[in-house]
Amino acid sequence: MSGGPRISFSAIDSALSSLKNCQSYINSGMDVATQVALDLVESFNDAEDVDNMEKVMLEYATMDRELNHYIKAFEETINQVKREKPENLPDLENLAQEKFLEMESKNSDSDFQENEKYMYFKDQLKEMKKQCCQGCGLVTKAGAEQEVQPQGSTQAISEAFQAVQSFRIQNNWSDHDKDTIEQIDEDIAVTRSQINFICPITQMTMKRPVRNKVCGHSYEEDAILEMIQTQKQKKKKVRCPNMGCSYVDVKGSDLVPDEALKRMIDSQNKQSWSTLDT
């Protein structure tokens, strides 16, 4: 401020450091909100509760954007002053505020697509809902039976499901036979789910699945990272190991933990052990 005391840049740097620490609290809050939302979906809680967690995540993302603008505005102001070297230090607060308001005036909903934690939340919530729907089986009852179309299965399993349904209708099976075929339906649903749990590299059930943000396929973390490292040493690109996928340049930066899939695998494993115990 002209004629006033000079502001120490070291003090401003310290303030910026404090602001950046606030980001870590926001990130931690977003991590917790993600876990809570997945817990709610997994335990089949009311959809309103899940929607509320989505609102919480949106608020976190909004705070994160605002904080980023504050940090960027102050950094640009400091760099401007250091570059121009005016005789009297200007009012840094006003300069930063102007830059901040300019950034805020350009806000749009598309900004949230650049927030990795928010997009990860949306992605995992979608996957968790899908996995839970598959885990519920093929038939839901709400006064009458309603068929649910197969999702995410291989063509062979989908065709098998359709063939069984067609055979049931054409041959007018008895109630006992229908009970039998419903058990087959259930087995098909389980098989479909198990296929989703198999790593395309190891051909074993995944323990620590990671999801490719680009193509959407999941792999065992250690297996895909080892594949990337091996190909890197040969100076070659890594093609997505999922059969039929056209993505030909899998990188470590493409991978994120697939928390939703891990939860479903863990749940299936618990059910399997419970069945063995009984």
PyMOL commands that set and color helices and strands:
alter all, ss='L'
color gray80, all
select helices_A, chain A and resi 9-42+47-84+92-104+109-114+116-135+155-171+175-197+221-233+252-254+259-277
alter helices_A, ss='H'
color red, helices_A
select strands_A, chain A and resi 139-141+145-147+209-212+218-220+255-257
alter strands_A, ss='S'
color yellow, strands_A
deselect
rebuild
show_as cartoon
